[in-house]
Amino acid sequence: MDHDEITRWLREEDPEALTRLWARADEVRRDNVGDQVHLRGLIEIGNYCVRRCGYCGLSAGRSGLQRYRMSAGEILDCAAQAVEYGYGTVVIQAGEDPLLTAEFIGGLVAEIKSTTPLAVTLSLGERGDEELAHWRSAGADRYLLRFETSNRGLFDRIHPPLGDRRSDRPAMLLRMAEMGYEVGSGVMVGIPGQTYDDLAGDVETFARLNLDMIGLGPYIPHPDTPLGAETGAGADQAPASEELTYRVMALARLVCPLANIPSTSALATLNLAEGRELGLARGANVVMPNLTPRQYRPMYEIYPAKACIRETARQCHSCMRSRIESLGRSVGLGPGASPNYLARRRQTSGDVTCVQ
């Protein structure tokens, strides 16, 4: 699809046309990544952050938030739960926190890789190449870093620079791929000032970066942030709606057919009854049940009223399985690497028979 066609789909209002888009995305998902839904156990290991992003509840500028960092033992206990529940991956996530050092995270990764069959995904913000290479050598399999929007001016507005360091997340993602990471990124839908044209550029960027994983969700600012009360205006403002998020998800599946795409907790926050299910029916093939201990979950408040914040890890696991099975889909086994990543690695190793 070219830019104009993507934009037309983003603006499409005809229910019958959208039904065709959902069906096409689901068909492409089935043909390329299958009917299995892979479970990634999420561990939110800390809520300290040095950044002052204008919408995020973990921002360094937010007062009144009780901060925490999980101990290595607590994190490893969560990884053991992931094995017990049959998950193939743990996602270690935190704010951008320099005290989560290269050595601490590297030691965690090495311990998990040496004692469990789990794949390890890291999502720790913008980190230096030396840290990323160290974690990769320790055994980290994947890294998630959303570029949030392909509109540079809009990105700078919502993500103030850290000192004199100017972010270049697309360049970082390409370097991660060169290091051998399975690379994930994504965007928010409905940022104030974001247009349909911007979102079309985001979808094109997914393809240009050749992403292995694509995560996206509606823009939900925390009210105690500079952008907490701001909403977009104007005829071309992209709404932070559930349905537009599904359109971006479906288009992401069409332009990156081999990528893993999660149906996110943000969708469940907007529509607890069936948000995750609708995402899985419109291109997604991954869900991320939460393993974070209950005493920490309310403190990892990126946005308010997060779905399932009071559930235990066991309750979340049981709920996710039943939701997947209600769709006639099966729970995936093993690490569930992106077919796109596997194809790229085969090409890198010189297997000329691989077609990406």
C-alpha positions as CSV (number, residue, x, y, z in Angstrom):
1,M,0.0,0.0,0.0
2,D,1.1,3.5,-0.7
3,H,0.8,6.5,1.6
4,D,-2.5,7.6,0.1
5,E,-4.1,4.2,0.4
6,I,-3.1,3.9,4.0
7,T,-4.5,7.3,4.7
8,R,-7.8,6.4,3.0
9,W,-8.1,3.3,5.2
10,L,-7.4,5.3,8.4
11,R,-10.2,7.7,7.4
12,E,-12.6,5.0,6.3
13,E,-16.0,5.2,8.0
14,D,-18.0,2.6,6.0
15,P,-18.7,-0.4,8.3
16,E,-18.7,-2.8,5.4
17,A,-15.4,-1.6,4.2
18,L,-13.9,-1.9,7.7
19,T,-15.3,-5.4,8.0
20,R,-13.3,-6.3,4.9
21,L,-10.2,-4.7,6.4
22,W,-10.6,-6.7,9.6
23,A,-11.1,-9.9,7.7
24,R,-8.1,-9.2,5.4
25,A,-5.8,-8.5,8.4
26,D,-7.0,-11.7,10.2
27,E,-6.4,-13.7,7.0
28,V,-2.8,-12.3,6.6
29,R,-2.2,-13.0,10.3
30,R,-3.3,-16.6,9.9
31,D,-1.3,-17.2,6.8
32,N,1.9,-15.8,8.1
33,V,2.1,-16.3,11.9
34,G,-0.6,-18.9,12.4
35,D,-3.5,-19.3,14.9
36,Q,-1.3,-19.6,18.0
37,V,-1.4,-16.7,20.5
38,H,1.9,-16.3,22.3
39,L,1.9,-15.3,25.9
40,R,4.6,-12.9,27.1
41,G,4.9,-12.6,30.9
42,L,5.3,-8.9,31.8
43,I,7.4,-7.9,34.8
44,E,7.4,-4.2,35.6
45,I,10.6,-4.2,37.6
46,G,10.7,-0.5,38.5
47,N,9.0,2.9,38.1
48,Y,11.9,5.3,38.5
49,C,12.6,7.3,35.3
50,V,14.9,10.1,34.4
51,R,12.8,11.3,31.5
52,R,10.1,14.0,31.6
53,C,7.8,12.8,28.9
54,G,4.7,15.0,28.8
55,Y,2.1,12.3,29.1
56,C,3.6,9.6,31.1
57,G,2.7,8.9,34.8
58,L,6.3,7.7,35.5
59,S,7.8,11.0,34.5
60,A,10.6,12.3,36.7
61,G,8.6,15.5,37.1
62,R,5.6,13.8,38.7
63,S,5.5,14.2,42.4
64,G,3.4,12.1,44.8
65,L,4.2,8.8,43.1
66,Q,5.7,6.1,45.3
67,R,8.7,4.7,43.5
68,Y,10.1,1.2,43.6
69,R,12.7,-1.1,42.2
70,M,12.2,-4.9,42.4
71,S,15.0,-7.0,43.8
72,A,16.8,-9.6,41.7
73,G,15.1,-12.3,43.8
74,E,11.6,-10.9,43.2
75,I,12.3,-10.7,39.5
76,L,13.6,-14.3,39.3
77,D,10.5,-15.5,41.2
78,C,8.3,-13.9,38.5
79,A,10.4,-15.7,35.9
80,A,9.8,-19.0,37.7
81,Q,6.0,-18.2,37.6
82,A,6.3,-17.7,33.8
83,V,7.8,-21.2,33.5
84,E,5.1,-22.6,35.7
85,Y,2.3,-21.1,33.5
86,G,3.9,-22.3,30.3
87,Y,4.9,-18.9,28.9
88,G,7.7,-18.8,26.4
89,T,8.9,-15.2,27.1
90,V,9.3,-12.7,29.9
91,V,9.3,-9.0,29.2
92,I,11.4,-7.0,31.7
93,Q,10.1,-3.5,31.6
94,A,10.9,-0.3,33.6
95,G,11.3,3.4,33.3
96,E,14.6,4.8,31.9
97,D,16.6,4.3,35.1
98,P,20.4,4.5,35.2
99,L,20.4,2.6,38.5
100,L,19.2,-0.5,36.6
101,T,22.8,-0.9,35.6
102,A,24.3,-2.9,32.7
103,E,25.7,-5.3,35.3
104,F,22.4,-5.8,37.2
105,I,20.3,-6.4,34.1
106,G,23.0,-8.5,32.5
107,G,23.2,-10.7,35.6
108,L,19.4,-11.1,35.6
109,V,19.3,-12.0,31.9
110,A,22.2,-14.5,32.3
111,E,20.5,-16.2,35.3
112,I,17.1,-16.5,33.5
113,K,18.7,-17.9,30.4
114,S,20.8,-20.4,32.3
115,T,18.0,-21.7,34.5
116,T,14.9,-21.5,32.3
117,P,13.8,-22.1,28.7
118,L,12.4,-18.5,28.5
119,A,13.2,-15.9,25.9
120,V,14.0,-12.5,27.5
121,T,12.6,-9.3,26.1
122,L,13.9,-6.0,27.5
123,S,12.1,-2.7,27.5
124,L,14.2,-0.2,29.5
125,G,14.1,3.0,27.4
126,E,16.9,4.6,25.5
127,R,20.1,2.9,26.5
128,G,23.6,3.2,25.1
129,D,25.1,0.8,22.6
130,E,27.6,-0.7,25.1
131,E,24.7,-1.6,27.5
132,L,22.6,-3.0,24.7
133,A,25.6,-5.1,23.4
134,H,26.3,-6.3,27.0
135,W,22.7,-7.4,27.5
136,R,22.7,-9.1,24.1
137,S,25.9,-11.0,25.0
138,A,24.3,-12.0,28.3
139,G,21.5,-13.7,26.4
140,A,18.8,-11.1,25.9
141,D,16.7,-12.0,22.8
142,R,14.6,-9.0,22.1
143,Y,14.3,-5.3,22.8
144,L,11.2,-3.1,22.7
145,L,11.5,0.7,22.1
146,R,8.5,2.6,20.7
147,F,9.3,5.4,18.4
148,E,5.8,6.7,19.3
149,T,5.4,9.0,16.2
150,S,7.3,9.4,13.0
151,N,6.5,13.2,13.2
152,R,9.8,14.6,14.5
153,G,8.3,17.8,15.8
154,L,5.5,16.0,17.6
155,F,8.0,13.5,19.1
156,D,10.2,16.4,20.5
157,R,7.1,18.0,21.9
158,I,6.0,15.0,24.0
159,H,9.5,13.7,24.7
160,P,11.7,16.5,26.0
161,P,15.4,15.7,25.4
162,L,17.5,14.5,28.3
163,G,20.1,17.2,28.6
164,D,21.7,17.8,25.2
165,R,21.0,14.2,24.0
166,R,18.6,14.2,21.1
167,S,16.7,11.0,20.7
168,D,16.9,9.1,17.4
169,R,14.9,6.0,18.1
170,P,14.7,4.7,14.5
171,A,18.5,4.7,14.3
172,M,18.7,2.9,17.7
173,L,16.3,0.2,16.4
174,L,18.4,-0.4,13.3
175,R,21.6,-0.7,15.5
176,M,19.8,-3.2,17.7
177,A,18.9,-5.3,14.7
178,E,22.6,-5.3,13.7
179,M,23.4,-6.5,17.2
180,G,21.2,-9.5,16.6
181,Y,18.2,-8.4,18.7
182,E,14.7,-9.3,17.7
183,V,13.5,-5.7,17.5
184,G,10.1,-4.2,18.5
185,S,8.7,-0.7,18.3
186,G,5.4,1.0,17.8
187,V,3.3,4.2,18.3
188,M,0.5,5.9,20.2
189,V,-2.7,6.7,18.3
190,G,-4.3,10.0,18.9
191,I,-1.5,12.2,20.3
192,P,-2.7,15.8,20.4
193,G,-1.5,17.3,17.2
194,Q,-1.2,13.9,15.4
195,T,-2.9,13.8,12.0
196,Y,-4.1,11.0,9.8
197,D,-1.2,11.8,7.5
198,D,1.2,11.3,10.5
199,L,-0.3,7.9,11.3
200,A,0.1,6.8,7.7
201,G,3.8,7.8,8.0
202,D,3.9,5.6,11.1
203,V,2.6,2.6,9.2
204,E,5.2,3.2,6.5
205,T,7.9,3.4,9.1
206,F,6.9,0.0,10.5
207,A,7.7,-1.4,7.0
208,R,10.9,0.7,6.5
209,L,12.4,-0.5,9.8
210,N,11.4,-4.1,9.0
211,L,10.1,-4.5,12.5
212,D,9.9,-8.0,14.2
213,M,7.4,-6.8,16.7
214,I,4.9,-3.9,16.6
215,G,3.1,-2.6,19.7
216,L,0.5,0.1,19.5
217,G,-2.3,1.5,21.6
218,P,-4.5,4.6,22.1
219,Y,-2.9,7.7,23.5
220,I,-4.0,7.7,27.2
221,P,-2.2,10.5,29.1
222,H,-1.8,10.6,32.9
223,P,-3.8,13.5,34.3
224,D,-0.9,14.5,36.6
225,T,1.3,15.4,33.6
226,P,1.8,18.5,31.5
227,L,-0.3,17.0,28.6
228,G,-2.8,15.3,30.9
229,A,-5.6,17.7,30.1
230,E,-4.8,18.4,26.5
231,T,-6.8,17.0,23.7
232,G,-6.3,17.3,20.0
233,A,-8.4,19.6,17.9
234,G,-9.0,20.3,14.2
235,A,-10.5,18.4,11.3
236,D,-7.4,16.3,10.7
237,Q,-6.7,15.4,14.3
238,A,-6.4,11.6,14.7
239,P,-8.7,10.6,17.6
240,A,-7.3,8.5,20.5
241,S,-10.0,5.9,19.9
242,E,-10.3,2.2,20.1
243,E,-11.5,1.8,16.5
244,L,-8.7,3.9,15.0
245,T,-6.2,1.8,17.0
246,Y,-7.6,-1.3,15.4
247,R,-7.2,0.2,12.0
248,V,-3.6,1.0,12.6
249,M,-3.1,-2.5,13.9
250,A,-4.7,-4.1,10.9
251,L,-2.6,-2.0,8.5
252,A,0.5,-2.9,10.5
253,R,-0.3,-6.5,9.9
254,L,-0.7,-5.9,6.2
255,V,2.6,-4.1,5.7
256,C,4.5,-6.3,8.1
257,P,2.9,-9.7,7.7
258,L,5.6,-11.7,9.5
259,A,5.7,-9.5,12.6
260,N,4.5,-10.4,16.1
261,I,1.7,-7.9,17.1
262,P,0.3,-7.8,20.7
263,S,-3.2,-6.9,21.6
264,T,-2.3,-4.5,24.4
265,S,-3.5,-3.7,27.9
266,A,-4.4,-0.2,26.7
267,L,-7.1,-1.7,24.4
268,A,-8.4,-3.6,27.4
269,T,-8.4,-0.4,29.4
270,L,-10.7,1.2,26.9
271,N,-12.8,-2.0,26.4
272,L,-12.3,-4.5,29.2
273,A,-15.1,-6.8,27.9
274,E,-13.6,-7.5,24.5
275,G,-10.7,-5.1,23.7
276,R,-8.1,-7.8,23.6
277,E,-10.3,-10.2,21.7
278,L,-11.0,-7.6,19.0
279,G,-7.3,-6.9,18.7
280,L,-6.6,-10.6,18.2
281,A,-9.3,-10.7,15.5
282,R,-7.9,-7.7,13.7
283,G,-4.3,-8.7,13.2
284,A,-2.7,-9.4,16.6
285,N,-1.2,-12.7,17.7
286,V,0.4,-11.9,21.2
287,V,-0.9,-11.0,24.6
288,M,1.1,-10.0,27.7
289,P,-0.3,-11.3,31.0
290,N,1.1,-9.4,34.0
291,L,3.5,-11.1,36.4
292,T,4.3,-8.0,38.4
293,P,3.6,-8.6,42.1
294,R,0.3,-7.0,43.2
295,Q,1.9,-4.6,45.6
296,Y,3.8,-2.9,42.8
297,R,1.2,-2.8,40.1
298,P,-0.6,0.4,41.2
299,M,2.7,2.2,41.3
300,Y,3.5,1.4,37.6
301,E,0.9,3.9,36.6
302,I,1.9,5.0,33.1
303,Y,-1.8,6.0,32.7
304,P,-4.7,5.7,35.1
305,A,-7.2,2.9,35.4
306,K,-5.1,0.3,33.8
307,A,-6.9,-2.9,33.1
308,C,-6.5,-5.8,35.5
309,I,-4.4,-3.9,38.0
310,R,-5.8,-5.8,41.0
311,E,-5.6,-9.3,39.6
312,T,-3.0,-11.8,40.7
313,A,-0.6,-13.3,38.2
314,R,-2.5,-16.6,38.4
315,Q,-5.9,-14.9,37.8
316,C,-4.4,-13.0,34.8
317,H,-3.0,-16.2,33.4
318,S,-6.3,-18.0,33.7
319,C,-8.3,-15.1,32.1
320,M,-5.9,-14.8,29.2
321,R,-6.1,-18.5,28.3
322,S,-9.9,-18.5,28.5
323,R,-10.1,-15.4,26.3
324,I,-7.8,-17.0,23.7
325,E,-9.7,-20.3,23.6
326,S,-13.0,-18.4,23.3
327,L,-11.8,-17.3,19.9
328,G,-11.0,-20.8,18.7
329,R,-7.3,-20.0,18.9
330,S,-4.6,-22.0,20.8
331,V,-2.0,-20.8,23.2
332,G,1.5,-20.8,21.6
333,L,4.3,-23.0,22.9
334,G,7.9,-22.0,23.2
335,P,9.6,-18.6,22.7
336,G,7.5,-17.7,19.7
337,A,10.1,-15.8,17.8
338,S,8.9,-13.5,15.0
339,P,9.0,-15.2,11.6
340,N,10.3,-12.0,10.3
341,Y,13.3,-12.2,12.7
342,L,13.9,-15.8,11.8
343,A,13.9,-15.0,8.1
344,R,16.3,-12.1,8.6
345,R,18.7,-14.3,10.6
346,R,18.6,-16.9,7.9
347,Q,19.5,-14.3,5.3
348,T,22.3,-13.0,7.5
349,S,23.7,-16.5,7.8
350,G,23.7,-16.9,4.1
351,D,20.7,-19.1,3.5
352,V,19.7,-17.8,0.0
353,T,16.6,-19.9,0.0
354,C,14.9,-17.6,2.6
355,V,12.3,-15.3,1.2
356,Q,11.4,-12.5,3.6
